[in-house]
Amino acid sequence: MSTAIMIVIAAFIVGSMIYAYAYRGDARWAGFGEYVRKGWPLFTPFNCLLYLFTKPRARPAIMDIQQFPELKSLHENWETIRQEAVELMAVGGFDQISNKDSASYYDIGFRTFYKYGWTKFYLNWYGYTHTSAQRTCPKTLEILSKIPQVNGAMFSVLPPGGQLTRHLDPVACSLRYHLGLDTPNDDRCYISIDDKRYSWRDGEPLLFDVTFLHFAHNDADKPRLILMCDIDRPMSWIGHVLNWPYKMLMKATVVPNTDEDKRGFANRTFSTLVPLLEKSKRLKETNLAAYKALKYTVNGTLMLILAGIVWLGLEFLIWLI
């Protein structure tokens, strides 16, 4: 690779991080340290490539749902979807993730939300339809099967007093769709997306970009039950080609609801690592130096792996151009 190309790539990487940190959207990070810890800067350059090829209707933090007629059948059939979700909740279909002996507990994508009360039940995920969902939610799956833009779907519950801390999702692979099913219908139950507050209502849809800063609270006295979907990001053909590695990565993150469901590579790996992480926390109390050495070694290895993925993506773009 020539020196000129390396300089261009380096400039693009730095420029992308500056844009994501200081200019994208209205919500700002508390400081650069928070961005490094929570903003997934390693993914920023590749995400910015996807932003470049995203169609205008999908560029705002919160989209105009009327510009996405392909999703209309979801909110038109919300009562049918709600019936299955409410029945599932009544029989304890969301309870298993709190059990560390269950494979469903080890969800690397949403693991940090558990301690604040959030829970979920997968319907399908990037090419895989859950066997447990076929058994319990056939009508919902039939509706979803007719919308090819849905990459993944789940039912999600946020209990009274529950919250999701301020964060953004690492990859710009998809947009996020919410459909109120059985909600408090109360402004105290809300999500803030890029400093814009939205309160869930039964039967009402919301479509937004998860790579903008967002957080959620349920300060009402009733659980919030919604359908949550990953929706294909509308892009030019170049964007879809670039997005292919992300989608392949997401296929590895399949998490089972029950033992009858498939387990992805990330779920299996994460379930093995968690006991080691818990041991490392105990090591922190007894030998801080050893804990830091282990922490930096693990984090450094993960960063190198992710950096390799991003680098391959950039190399592919150069070859494409």
C-alpha positions in Angstrom: 0.0 0.0 0.0 1.4 3.4 -1.0 2.3 6.1 1.5 -0.4 8.4 0.0 -3.1 5.9 0.5 -2.0 5.2 4.1 -2.1 9.0 4.8 -5.6 9.2 3.4 -6.8 6.3 5.5 -5.3 7.7 8.6 -6.8 11.1 7.9 -10.2 9.5 7.4 -10.0 7.5 10.6 -9.0 10.6 12.7 -11.6 12.8 10.9 -14.3 10.2 11.5 -13.6 10.0 15.3 -13.6 13.8 15.5 -16.9 14.0 13.7 -18.5 11.3 15.9 -17.2 12.9 19.1 -17.8 16.6 18.4 -20.3 17.1 15.6 -22.7 14.2 15.1 -26.1 14.9 16.5 -27.1 17.2 19.4 -26.2 15.1 22.4 -22.6 15.5 23.5 -20.2 13.3 25.4 -19.2 14.4 28.9 -15.6 14.3 27.8 -13.3 12.5 25.4 -12.7 9.8 28.1 -16.4 8.9 28.1 -16.3 8.7 24.3 -13.3 6.3 24.4 -15.0 4.1 27.0 -18.6 4.1 25.7 -18.5 5.4 22.1 -16.8 2.4 20.4 -14.3 4.6 18.5 -12.8 1.5 16.8 -16.0 1.1 14.8 -16.4 4.8 14.1 -14.5 4.9 10.7 -16.5 2.0 9.2 -19.8 3.4 10.6 -19.0 6.7 8.9 -18.6 5.0 5.6 -22.1 3.6 6.1 -23.4 7.0 7.0 -22.0 8.3 3.7 -24.0 5.8 1.7 -27.2 6.0 3.8 -30.2 7.4 1.9 -31.6 10.8 3.1 -34.8 9.3 4.7 -32.6 7.3 7.2 -30.1 10.0 8.2 -32.0 11.7 11.1 -31.7 10.4 14.7 -35.4 9.8 14.7 -37.0 9.0 11.3 -40.4 9.9 9.9 -42.2 6.5 9.9 -44.3 7.6 7.0 -41.2 7.4 4.8 -40.9 3.7 5.6 -44.1 2.1 4.1 -42.4 -1.3 4.1 -43.0 -1.4 7.9 -46.6 -0.4 7.8 -47.9 -4.0 8.4 -46.2 -4.2 11.7 -48.1 -1.3 13.3 -51.3 -2.3 11.5 -51.1 -5.7 13.2 -50.0 -4.5 16.6 -52.9 -6.0 18.5 -52.2 -9.5 17.1 -48.5 -9.1 18.1 -49.5 -7.8 21.5 -51.7 -10.7 22.3 -48.8 -13.2 21.8 -46.4 -11.0 23.7 -48.8 -10.6 26.7 -49.5 -14.3 26.8 -45.7 -15.1 26.7 -45.1 -12.6 29.5 -47.9 -14.2 31.6 -46.3 -17.7 31.5 -42.8 -16.4 32.4 -41.3 -16.4 29.0 -39.0 -13.5 29.9 -37.7 -14.9 33.2 -34.9 -17.2 32.1 -32.3 -14.6 31.3 -31.8 -13.8 35.0 -30.6 -17.4 35.5 -26.8 -17.7 35.0 -27.3 -21.4 34.4 -29.2 -20.6 31.2 -27.5 -19.9 27.9 -29.9 -17.1 27.3 -28.2 -15.1 30.1 -25.0 -14.7 28.1 -26.0 -12.1 25.6 -22.9 -10.1 24.7 -24.9 -7.5 22.8 -27.3 -6.6 25.6 -25.7 -8.0 28.7 -25.2 -4.6 30.5 -28.9 -3.9 30.6 -29.8 -6.9 32.8 -28.8 -5.3 36.1 -31.3 -2.5 35.5 -34.3 -4.8 35.0 -34.5 -5.0 31.2 -35.3 -8.3 29.7 -36.2 -9.8 26.3 -37.4 -12.8 24.2 -35.9 -13.2 20.8 -38.1 -14.0 17.8 -35.4 -14.1 15.1 -31.9 -12.7 14.6 -30.0 -12.1 11.4 -31.1 -15.2 9.4 -32.1 -17.5 12.3 -35.7 -17.9 13.5 -35.9 -19.2 17.1 -37.6 -22.6 17.6 -39.0 -21.4 20.9 -40.6 -18.4 19.1 -42.1 -20.7 16.4 -43.8 -22.6 19.2 -45.0 -19.6 21.2 -45.4 -16.7 18.7 -46.4 -18.1 15.3 -48.6 -15.2 14.3 -46.0 -12.6 15.0 -43.4 -14.6 13.1 -45.8 -14.8 10.1 -46.1 -11.0 10.1 -42.4 -10.6 10.4 -41.6 -13.1 7.6 -43.4 -10.8 5.1 -41.0 -7.9 5.8 -37.6 -8.7 4.4 -36.2 -5.5 5.8 -36.4 -6.9 9.4 -33.0 -8.3 10.3 -33.9 -9.3 13.8 -36.8 -9.0 16.3 -37.5 -9.5 19.9 -40.1 -8.7 22.6 -38.6 -6.4 25.2 -39.7 -5.5 28.8 -38.6 -2.6 30.9 -40.1 -2.9 34.4 -41.2 -0.1 36.7 -38.0 1.6 38.0 -36.0 0.1 35.2 -33.6 2.0 33.0 -31.0 1.8 30.2 -28.0 4.0 30.9 -26.8 6.5 28.2 -25.1 4.6 25.4 -24.9 4.0 21.7 -24.7 0.8 19.8 -21.3 0.0 18.3 -22.3 -0.9 14.7 -24.4 1.1 12.2 -25.6 -2.2 10.6 -29.3 -1.5 11.2 -31.9 1.0 12.4 -34.0 0.2 15.5 -37.8 -0.1 15.4 -40.0 0.0 18.5 -43.7 -0.8 18.6 -45.6 -0.1 21.8 -47.6 -3.3 22.7 -48.5 -3.0 26.4 -47.0 0.2 27.8 -47.8 2.6 30.7 -48.9 5.1 28.1 -47.3 7.6 30.4 -44.7 10.3 29.8 -42.7 9.0 32.7 -41.8 6.0 30.6 -39.6 7.3 27.9 -36.5 7.0 25.7 -34.2 10.0 25.0 -32.6 9.8 21.6 -30.0 12.5 20.8 -31.6 14.7 23.5 -35.1 14.2 22.0 -37.5 12.5 24.4 -40.2 10.0 23.1 -42.8 8.3 25.3 -44.0 4.9 24.2 -47.7 4.4 23.5 -49.7 1.3 22.6 -49.8 0.7 18.9 -47.4 3.5 18.0 -44.1 2.9 16.2 -40.7 4.6 16.6 -37.7 4.3 14.2 -34.3 5.6 15.1 -30.6 5.3 14.6 -29.0 3.5 17.5 -25.6 5.0 16.8 -26.8 8.3 18.3 -26.6 8.6 22.1 -29.8 7.4 23.8 -31.1 6.2 27.2 -34.4 5.0 28.6 -36.3 5.2 31.9 -39.5 3.7 33.2 -40.6 5.8 36.1 -44.2 4.7 35.8 -45.9 2.0 37.8 -46.4 -0.5 35.0 -44.0 -2.6 32.8 -43.2 -1.4 29.3 -43.7 -4.2 26.7 -42.7 -3.5 23.1 -41.7 -5.2 19.9 -38.1 -4.3 19.1 -36.6 -4.9 15.6 -33.4 -4.3 13.7 -34.3 -2.8 10.4 -32.1 -2.8 7.3 -30.4 0.5 6.9 -31.5 2.1 3.5 -28.3 2.6 1.5 -26.9 2.6 -2.0 -25.6 -0.6 -3.3 -22.1 0.3 -2.2 -23.4 0.7 1.4 -25.0 -2.7 1.3 -21.8 -4.3 0.1 -19.8 -2.6 2.9 -22.5 -3.6 5.4 -22.1 -7.3 4.5 -19.2 -8.0 7.0 -21.3 -6.4 9.8 -24.2 -8.7 9.1 -22.0 -11.7 9.1 -20.7 -10.6 12.5 -24.2 -10.3 13.8 -25.0 -13.8 12.8 -22.5 -15.0 15.4 -24.4 -13.2 18.1 -27.5 -15.4 18.1 -28.7 -16.0 21.7 -31.2 -18.8 22.6 -34.4 -18.2 24.6 -34.5 -21.9 25.7 -32.4 -25.0 25.1 -34.3 -25.8 21.9 -32.8 -22.8 20.2 -29.5 -22.4 18.3 -26.5 -20.8 20.1 -24.2 -18.5 18.2 -20.4 -18.5 18.5 -20.4 -15.3 20.6 -22.9 -16.7 23.0 -20.8 -19.8 23.5 -17.6 -17.9 23.9 -19.1 -15.3 26.3 -20.6 -18.0 28.5 -17.1 -19.4 28.9 -15.4 -16.0 29.6 -17.9 -14.8 32.2 -16.6 -17.1 35.0 -13.1 -16.0 34.2 -14.2 -12.3 34.4 -15.8 -12.9 37.7 -12.6 -14.5 39.0 -10.7 -11.5 37.7 -12.9 -9.2 39.8 -11.9 -11.2 42.9 -8.3 -10.9 41.7 -8.7 -7.1 41.7 -9.3 -7.2 45.5 -6.3 -9.4 46.2 -3.7 -8.5 43.6 -4.3 -5.2 41.8 -1.2 -5.4 39.6 -2.0 -8.8 38.3 -5.6 -7.7 37.7 -4.5 -4.7 35.6 -2.0 -6.9 33.6 -4.8 -9.4 32.8 -7.3 -6.6 32.0 -5.0 -4.8 29.6 -3.9 -8.1 28.0 -7.5 -9.2 27.3 -8.7 -5.7 26.2 -5.6 -5.3 24.0 -6.2 -8.6 22.3 -9.9 -7.8 21.6 -8.9 -4.4 20.3 -6.4 -6.0 17.9 -9.0 -8.4 16.6 -11.5 -5.7 16.1 -8.9 -3.5 14.5 -8.1 -6.3 12.1 -11.8 -6.5 11.1 -12.0 -2.8 10.5 -8.7 -2.8 8.5 -10.0 -5.6 6.3 -13.1 -3.6 5.7 -11.1 -0.5 4.6 -8.9 -2.7 2.4 -12.0 -4.0 0.8 -13.3 -0.5 0.2 -10.0 0.5 -1.5 -10.2 -2.6 -3.7 -13.8 -1.8 -4.6 -12.9 1.8 -5.6 
